[in-house]
């Protein structure tokens, strides 16, 4: 009886895993491919909201993959914020990390940041705990910048 229950539990687990894998079936995108309109949580300063990539289709989009352990990534944030200000109305920048919200929040609280990095952190758009964008744009190292033309 215990063997049948274990086998049944295994079958159910595989079925749910396969169903979940099919619902999020994002393969790496080749250059020039249309980007799917995926949803994610977007943070700007202290506000968090749901967003879709399609919201950014009217402007150029720069996706910057970063991490809390990447000092170059952190140091480049003010430059990216300056770039966004310079091309306001024509460019959106989204900072994407696979680090969890907890790790990112702890990082911001425990590290003394320059005023320029603090300002960039409060104004740029962030996606924390990412898995989907990283699946679309796999990268063996960071930072990685992905440029997406308007019209996605």
C-alpha positions as CSV (number, residue, x, y, z in Angstrom):
1,X,0.0,0.0,0.0
2,X,2.8,2.4,0.9
3,X,4.5,1.6,-2.4
4,X,1.4,2.4,-4.4
5,X,0.9,5.7,-2.5
6,X,4.6,6.7,-3.1
7,X,4.2,5.8,-6.8
8,X,0.9,7.8,-7.1
9,X,2.5,10.8,-5.4
10,X,5.5,10.6,-7.8
11,X,3.1,10.5,-10.8
12,X,1.1,13.5,-9.5
13,X,4.3,15.5,-8.8
14,X,5.6,14.8,-12.4
15,X,2.3,15.9,-13.9
16,X,2.2,19.2,-11.9
17,X,5.9,19.8,-12.8
18,X,5.3,19.3,-16.5
19,X,2.2,21.5,-16.4
20,X,4.2,24.2,-14.7
21,X,7.1,23.9,-17.1
22,X,4.7,24.3,-20.0
23,X,3.1,27.4,-18.6
24,X,6.5,29.1,-18.4
25,X,8.2,27.9,-21.5
26,X,10.6,30.7,-22.3
27,X,13.6,29.8,-24.4
28,X,16.6,32.1,-25.0
29,X,15.6,34.6,-27.7
30,X,17.7,34.9,-30.8
31,X,18.7,38.4,-31.9
32,X,15.9,40.2,-33.7
33,X,13.1,38.0,-32.2
34,X,9.9,39.5,-30.8
35,X,10.0,39.7,-27.1
36,X,7.0,38.1,-25.3
37,X,4.9,40.3,-23.1
38,X,5.8,38.8,-19.8
39,X,4.6,40.1,-16.4
40,X,6.9,40.9,-13.4
41,X,7.0,42.9,-10.2
42,X,8.6,46.3,-10.8
43,X,10.0,48.4,-8.0
44,X,10.9,52.1,-8.1
45,X,12.1,53.6,-4.9
46,X,9.7,52.2,-2.2
47,X,6.8,51.5,-4.6
48,X,6.1,48.1,-6.1
49,X,3.7,47.3,-8.9
50,X,2.9,44.7,-11.5
51,X,4.2,45.5,-15.0
52,X,4.4,43.9,-18.4
53,X,7.2,44.3,-21.0
54,X,4.6,45.5,-23.4
55,X,4.3,48.7,-21.3
56,X,7.8,49.7,-22.6
57,X,7.2,49.0,-26.3
58,X,6.9,52.7,-27.3
59,X,10.5,53.4,-26.3
60,X,14.0,51.8,-26.5
61,X,14.5,49.5,-23.5
62,X,17.8,48.8,-21.8
63,X,17.7,45.7,-19.5
64,X,20.7,45.7,-17.2
65,X,21.3,42.4,-15.4
66,X,23.1,43.1,-12.1
67,X,23.7,41.6,-8.7
68,X,24.4,42.8,-5.2
69,X,27.8,41.1,-5.2
70,X,28.9,43.0,-8.4
71,X,30.7,46.2,-7.5
72,X,30.9,47.3,-11.1
73,X,27.1,46.8,-11.4
74,X,26.5,49.0,-8.4
75,X,29.0,51.7,-9.5
76,X,27.4,51.9,-13.0
77,X,23.9,52.7,-11.6
78,X,24.4,56.5,-11.5
79,X,25.7,56.4,-15.1
80,X,22.6,54.5,-16.1
81,X,20.4,57.0,-14.3
82,X,22.2,59.9,-16.1
83,X,21.6,58.1,-19.4
84,X,17.9,57.7,-18.7
85,X,17.6,61.4,-17.7
86,X,19.4,62.4,-20.9
87,X,17.1,60.3,-23.1
88,X,13.9,60.8,-21.1
89,X,10.9,60.1,-23.3
90,X,12.9,57.9,-25.6
91,X,14.5,55.3,-23.3
92,X,13.5,53.1,-20.3
93,X,16.0,51.3,-18.2
94,X,15.2,48.3,-16.1
95,X,17.7,46.9,-13.6
96,X,17.2,43.1,-13.3
97,X,18.6,40.8,-10.6
98,X,18.0,37.1,-9.7
99,X,18.8,38.1,-6.1
100,X,15.7,37.8,-4.0
101,X,13.8,40.8,-2.6
102,X,15.1,39.9,0.8
103,X,18.8,39.9,-0.3
104,X,18.4,43.2,-2.3
105,X,16.6,44.9,0.6
106,X,19.2,43.8,3.1
107,X,22.0,45.0,0.7
108,X,20.5,48.5,0.4
109,X,20.1,48.8,4.2
110,X,23.5,47.5,5.2
111,X,25.8,49.2,2.6
112,X,26.8,52.8,2.8
113,X,26.0,54.2,-0.6
114,X,27.2,57.4,-2.3
115,X,24.5,60.0,-2.9
116,X,24.7,59.3,-6.6
117,X,24.0,55.5,-6.1
118,X,21.2,56.3,-3.7
119,X,19.6,58.7,-6.2
120,X,19.8,56.1,-9.0
121,X,18.4,53.4,-6.7
122,X,15.4,55.7,-5.9
123,X,14.7,56.6,-9.6
124,X,15.6,53.5,-11.7
125,X,13.2,50.6,-12.2
126,X,14.1,47.3,-10.6
127,X,13.1,43.7,-11.0
128,X,14.2,41.5,-8.0
129,X,14.1,37.7,-7.8
130,X,14.0,37.4,-11.6
131,X,13.8,34.1,-13.4
132,X,11.8,34.9,-16.6
133,X,14.0,37.6,-18.1
134,X,17.1,35.6,-17.3
135,X,15.6,32.7,-19.2
136,X,14.9,34.9,-22.2
137,X,18.4,36.5,-22.1
138,X,20.7,33.9,-20.5
139,X,24.1,35.2,-19.4
140,X,27.1,33.4,-17.9
141,X,28.3,36.5,-16.1
142,X,27.2,40.0,-15.1
143,X,26.8,42.8,-15.9
144,X,24.9,42.2,-19.1
145,X,23.0,44.9,-21.0
146,X,20.3,43.9,-23.4
147,X,19.0,46.6,-25.8
148,X,15.4,46.2,-27.1
149,X,14.2,48.4,-29.9
150,X,10.9,50.2,-29.6
151,X,8.0,48.0,-30.7
152,X,9.5,45.0,-28.8
